[in-house]
Amino acid sequence: QVQLVESGGGLVQAGESLRLSCVASGSNFSRRVLGWYRQAPGKQRELVAGITDIGITRYADSVKGRFTISRDNAKNTVYLQMNSLKPEDTGVYYCYVDLATIYWGQGTQVTVSS
């Protein structure tokens, strides 16, 4: 059974940083795409960042230069370092793994106050 467990969310002020972590279990993830989506209140879920098995990354334009995604295959963990946070970054952040079927974590709340 695939499980993804996120941690690291919280309440911060604009300009501060947070680091999200997501630990995956139940399969071999080393050759799979991992990443993060977010969903703000009243909006659709959107891709924030993704990383392939060989470390190729992609980012939403809104977070380029501020967020960094990384992974540790030995720990089955994907990270999202978020710097220079803005109020518009507020939302629930979900990690995912693409196993042909997409699996999601339960989400972690990030709130950025102005």
N, C-alpha and C positions, 0 to 999 in steps of 0.2 A: 504494500500500500504506500503510494507516494504521499509524503507530507512535507510541507514547506512552512517553516516557522520564522516569522519576522520579529525583529526587536530593534530598539534604538530610537523610536519616535519620541516626540515630546513637544513641549511648548517652549519656543525661543523667540527672541526679538529679531527684528530685521537686521541683517548683516552678520548674524551669528551662524554657527555651523552645527550640523548633526551628521552622525554616521549610522546608517542603517545596515543591519546584517540579516541574512536569511540562510538558515540551515536547512538543507534538503536531506531527506532520507527515503529509503524504500526502493531505490534503483541506482543505476550507474549514471551519473550526471556528467562525467568528465568530457564526453563528446557531444554535449547538448548545449543549446543556447539557453542562457539564463538572463534574467533581466528584471526590470521594475516598471510597473505602471502606477498611475495615481488617478484618483477620482476626487474632484472637488465637489462641494455641495451643489446639486442641481446641474451638474455637468457630466458628460460621458467620460468613461475611463480612457486615459490617454497614455501612450508609451512615453516613458521618461528616458530609459536607457536599456540597451541590451549588449550582451557580450557572447561571442562565439567560443567554441572550445579552444581555438588558437589565439584568443585574445583580441579579435577584431571587435571594435565597439561602434555603437551608434547612439546618438543622443537626439532628443527633441531640441529644436532650435532654441526654445525658451530656456534651456538649462546648459547649453554649450558654454564652456569656459568656467562654469561654476560647479558642476557636478562631475564626479568621476566614478565610473563603475569598475569593479575589479572582482576577481574570483580566486578562490583557493581550492583547487580540485581535491587536494588531500583531505580537506575538511568539509567538502561538499557545501561550500559556503560562497555566497555572492554578497558583495558589499556595495553600498552607495554612499560615497562621501559627498555631502552637500555643503557647499560654502556660500557665503554671501546670500543667505536666504532672504527671500522676499515674501511679503504677505500673499502674493498670488501662488506661491508654492504650497500653500495650505491645502491639505487633503489627506485622504487615506492612501497610503502607499502599499502596493501589493507586489510581492515578488512572484515570478512565474518561471516555469521550466517547460520547454517545448519538447515533448516526447511524442510528436505527431499529434497527440492530444495535449492541449495546454492545461497545466495544473497550476493552481493558484494557492498562495498562502491566505491567511485570515485577515491580513492587513494590519498596518500600524499607523496610528494617527500622527500627523505632523501639523502643528499649528504655529504660524509665524505671525507675531503681532507687530504692528507698525509703531 
